[in-house]
Amino acid sequence: MGGTALTTHDESKLSYYGWVVVAMVALANLTAFGLINAFSVFFKPLASDFGWSRAATAGAYSLYAITHNILAPFVGAITDKFGPRIATASGGFCLGASMILMSQIRAIWELYVYYALFLGFGIAAVYAPMIATVSQYFRVKRGLAIGIAATGVGGGSQALFHIDKYIVICHHI
């Protein structure tokens, strides 16, 4: 916030820097949670192409959810100690590494490590620190700002739904 006192008048202006932060957090959430929900698009092809059971393949998503929930408080502590830039940068690195490594998987254990562990840490290290950062920019319109920033979560899922339908249509052509 640059050391200047925050006034409610500042929050009401569209040019207020906090709204830029809100927009970037919403975009980052859209991307990150689009990656998470991409699992539903690739679930059947993964299971059939590699000959894995549906239960074994779905286990990666379950382990992701557990990993994300366990790591979130630790990432919060890291954010408090080192700031959101360190936490979010490490989370973004893990998200990117996860996607690159997932393109090279050959065994089920790789799916578990790259999706469940790397992506689990990446999401934990991106979501909570960014939402906490948004809350620091607002006093009066804090709920609105956090609500807008969090729309990326559902937006990522919705965008993926449309991409999935496009893939299905193109596959039948």
C-alpha positions in Angstrom: 0.0 0.0 0.0 3.0 2.2 -0.2 2.9 3.5 3.4 0.0 5.8 2.7 -3.1 5.8 4.8 -6.0 4.0 3.3 -9.3 5.9 3.1 -12.7 4.6 2.2 -12.7 7.3 -0.6 -9.7 5.5 -2.2 -11.5 2.2 -2.3 -14.4 3.7 -4.1 -12.3 4.8 -7.1 -11.8 2.4 -9.9 -8.3 3.6 -10.3 -7.4 2.5 -6.7 -4.5 0.0 -7.0 -6.3 -2.5 -4.8 -8.7 -3.2 -7.6 -5.8 -4.1 -9.8 -4.7 -6.6 -7.2 -8.2 -8.0 -7.0 -8.3 -8.5 -10.8 -4.9 -10.2 -10.9 -5.9 -12.5 -8.0 -9.1 -13.4 -9.8 -7.2 -14.2 -13.0 -4.6 -16.3 -11.0 -7.4 -18.2 -9.3 -9.1 -18.8 -12.7 -5.9 -20.3 -14.0 -5.0 -22.3 -10.9 -8.5 -23.8 -10.3 -8.9 -24.4 -14.0 -5.8 -26.6 -13.7 -7.3 -28.4 -10.7 -10.6 -29.1 -12.4 -8.9 -30.2 -15.7 -8.6 -33.5 -13.9 -12.2 -34.2 -14.8 -11.4 -33.7 -18.5 -8.4 -36.0 -18.6 -9.7 -38.6 -16.1 -11.1 -41.1 -18.7 -8.3 -40.7 -21.2 -5.6 -41.2 -18.4 -7.3 -44.3 -17.1 -7.9 -45.9 -20.5 -4.6 -44.9 -22.2 -2.4 -46.1 -19.4 -4.7 -49.1 -18.4 -5.1 -47.8 -14.8 -8.2 -48.5 -12.8 -10.7 -45.7 -12.3 -10.1 -45.9 -8.5 -6.3 -45.7 -8.8 -6.6 -42.7 -11.2 -9.2 -40.9 -9.1 -6.9 -41.4 -6.0 -4.6 -38.7 -7.4 -7.4 -36.2 -7.1 -8.2 -37.4 -3.6 -4.6 -37.1 -2.5 -4.4 -33.6 -4.0 -7.3 -32.5 -1.9 -5.8 -34.0 1.3 -2.4 -32.5 0.5 -3.8 -29.1 -0.3 -5.8 -29.0 3.0 -2.8 -30.2 5.1 -0.4 -27.7 3.5 -2.6 -24.6 3.6 -1.9 -23.7 7.2 1.8 -24.2 6.8 1.8 -22.0 3.7 -0.2 -19.4 5.8 2.6 -19.4 8.3 5.2 -19.1 5.6 3.3 -16.1 4.2 3.2 -14.5 7.6 7.0 -14.9 8.0 8.3 -14.2 4.5 5.4 -12.4 2.8 3.0 -13.4 0.0 5.5 -12.9 -2.8 7.7 -15.8 -1.7 4.8 -18.1 -1.0 2.9 -17.3 -4.2 6.1 -17.5 -6.4 6.9 -20.9 -5.0 3.3 -22.0 -5.6 3.3 -20.7 -9.1 6.6 -22.6 -9.8 5.1 -25.8 -8.4 1.9 -25.3 -10.6 4.0 -24.8 -13.7 6.4 -27.7 -12.8 3.4 -30.0 -12.2 1.9 -29.3 -15.6 5.3 -29.8 -17.4 6.0 -33.0 -15.5 2.5 -34.3 -16.0 3.0 -34.2 -19.7 5.8 -36.8 -19.3 4.1 -39.3 -17.0 4.5 -43.0 -17.6 3.5 -44.6 -14.3 0.7 -44.0 -11.8 3.1 -43.0 -9.0 4.2 -40.0 -11.2 0.6 -38.9 -11.5 0.3 -39.0 -7.7 3.6 -37.1 -7.1 3.1 -34.4 -9.9 -0.6 -33.9 -9.5 -1.3 -34.6 -5.8 1.9 -33.3 -4.2 3.2 -30.6 -6.6 -0.2 -29.2 -7.6 -1.5 -29.6 -4.0 1.4 -27.4 -2.7 1.0 -25.0 -5.6 -2.7 -24.4 -5.0 -2.2 -24.0 -1.2 0.7 -21.6 -1.8 -1.3 -19.5 -4.3 -4.8 -19.2 -3.0 -4.5 -18.3 0.7 -1.7 -15.8 0.4 -3.4 -14.0 -2.5 -6.7 -13.8 -0.7 -4.9 -12.5 2.4 -3.1 -9.9 0.3 -6.4 -8.7 -1.2 -7.8 -8.2 2.3 -4.9 -5.9 3.3 -5.9 -3.4 0.6 -9.4 -2.9 1.8 -11.2 -1.9 4.9 -14.7 -0.9 3.9 -15.1 -2.9 0.7 -13.1 -5.9 1.9 -15.9 -8.5 1.5 -16.7 -7.3 -2.0 -13.0 -7.3 -3.0 -12.4 -10.9 -1.6 -15.6 -12.0 -3.3 -14.5 -10.7 -6.7 -11.1 -12.2 -6.2 -12.6 -15.6 -5.3 -14.7 -15.6 -8.5 -11.7 -17.0 -10.3 -12.2 -20.3 -8.5 -15.6 -20.8 -10.1 -14.6 -19.1 -13.3 -11.8 -21.6 -13.8 -14.3 -24.5 -13.4 -16.8 -22.8 -15.7 -14.2 -22.1 -18.4 -13.0 -25.7 -18.2 -16.6 -26.9 -18.6 -16.9 -25.1 -21.9 -13.4 -26.3 -23.1 -14.4 -29.9 -22.2 -17.6 -29.5 -24.3 -15.6 -28.1 -27.2 -13.1 -31.1 -27.0 -16.0 -33.6 -27.0 -17.6 -31.9 -30.1 -14.3 -31.7 -31.9 -13.6 -35.4 -31.1 -16.8 -36.4 -32.8 -16.1 -34.4 -36.0 
